[in-house]
Structures are given as C-alpha cells and as structure tokens.
Amino acid sequence: MTDRHGPLMFHQSGGCCDGSSPMCYPLGDFITSDSDVRLGDLVVEGLESPVTVWMSASQFEYWRHTHLTIDVVPGRGSGFSVEAPEGVRFLIRSRLLTDEEVAELDARPVA
C-alpha cells in the first residue's frame, strides 16, 4: 500500500459505522487537530517511514488504559481507508493494561 499511496497514517475515531475500525490514509490526507491524540508511531519492517497512529480524544478517554494492536486480516475494508479495494481490512485488537504498565505510563512526563 505504501508503494501505491506513499507514507501512511492511521486514525481511530469514535464515530458511527466504521468508527470501530482503524482507518488508514496517505499521510496528511486526514487532517488531525486538538481533538485528536497521537498514540505513537508504528515501525514496520520494510517501510522507510513509521506509520503515525492517531485517535479522537473522546475515544482515547475510553481506551487510555488499553494496549492496542492494529492487525490486518482477510476481508473487505470499508470507507475511505486505503485497504478497501485490497481484499484485506484493518482491525483493532485490545487488552487492558497491567497494573505495572499503567504505573509506567503514569510515571512518564507529559510532552
């Protein structure tokens, strides 16, 4: 997908319909704002640039103590996400953070 679209980014919204699916866009095609939280960057073997991951701030409040994994599985993507015509779709897998992981996050300085 990066060969076709260039560097990519993910956004996880709290909206309806595909709001539970991470949406993948060419970097910069989805405009983020103060109402979004940057979760971090995925370093993917074989890609020159990391893939930035964002989430709406309201959704982040629900998921802030959750470890998230973005997975790709066979199926039909939807919406405006770049994988829609590729025969695969992205999905979120999650688990609650352990007490130790929560303490580690709480101890980090806020940027």
KADAFEN-V519315 format. One record per residue. N is the residue number from 1. RES is the residue in one small letter. PSI is psi in radians with two decimals (none if undefined). BURIAL is b if it has 9 or more other C-alpha atoms within 8 Angstrom, else e. Layout:
N_RES_PSI_BURIAL / N_RES_PSI_BURIAL
This chain:
1_m_-0.56_e / 2_t_-0.51_e / 3_d_-0.64_e / 4_r_-0.67_e / 5_h_-0.15_e / 6_g_-2.88_b / 7_p_2.54_b / 8_l_2.91_b / 9_m_2.74_b / 10_f_2.59_b / 11_h_2.27_b / 12_q_1.91_b / 13_s_3.07_b / 14_g_0.32_b / 15_g_-3.05_e / 16_c_-3.11_e / 17_c_-1.74_e / 18_d_0.31_e / 19_g_-0.34_b / 20_s_-0.09_b / 21_s_2.36_b / 22_p_2.30_b / 23_m_2.34_b / 24_c_2.25_b / 25_y_2.72_b / 26_p_2.43_b / 27_l_2.17_b / 28_g_-0.22_e / 29_d_-0.46_e / 30_f_2.07_e / 31_i_2.10_e / 32_t_2.85_e / 33_s_-2.95_e / 34_d_-0.24_e / 35_s_0.20_e / 36_d_2.64_b / 37_v_2.27_b / 38_r_2.00_e / 39_l_-0.53_e / 40_g_-2.89_e / 41_d_2.30_e / 42_l_2.15_e / 43_v_2.01_e / 44_v_2.19_e / 45_e_2.29_e / 46_g_-0.22_e / 47_l_2.42_e / 48_e_-0.66_e / 49_s_2.48_e / 50_p_2.78_b / 51_v_1.96_b / 52_t_2.44_b / 53_v_2.21_b / 54_w_2.75_b / 55_m_2.52_b / 56_s_2.50_b / 57_a_-0.67_b / 58_s_-0.68_e / 59_q_-0.66_b / 60_f_-0.63_b / 61_e_-0.61_e / 62_y_-0.56_e / 63_w_0.12_e / 64_r_-0.41_e / 65_h_0.62_e / 66_t_2.37_b / 67_h_2.20_e / 68_l_2.44_e / 69_t_2.22_e / 70_i_2.11_b / 71_d_2.76_e / 72_v_2.29_e / 73_v_2.78_e / 74_p_2.56_e / 75_g_-3.06_e / 76_r_2.07_b / 77_g_2.95_b / 78_s_3.07_b / 79_g_-2.52_e / 80_f_0.12_e / 81_s_2.46_b / 82_v_-0.37_b / 83_e_-0.10_b / 84_a_-0.80_b / 85_p_0.11_e / 86_e_-0.06_e / 87_g_0.20_b / 88_v_2.91_b / 89_r_2.68_b / 90_f_2.55_b / 91_l_2.82_b / 92_i_2.28_b / 93_r_2.46_e / 94_s_2.76_e / 95_r_2.65_e / 96_l_2.53_e / 97_l_2.61_b / 98_t_2.87_e / 99_d_-0.66_e / 100_e_-0.72_e / 101_e_-0.69_e / 102_v_-0.78_b / 103_a_-0.69_e / 104_e_-0.77_e / 105_l_-0.74_e / 106_d_-0.47_e / 107_a_-0.27_e / 108_r_2.46_e / 109_p_2.53_e / 110_v_2.27_e / 111_a_none_e
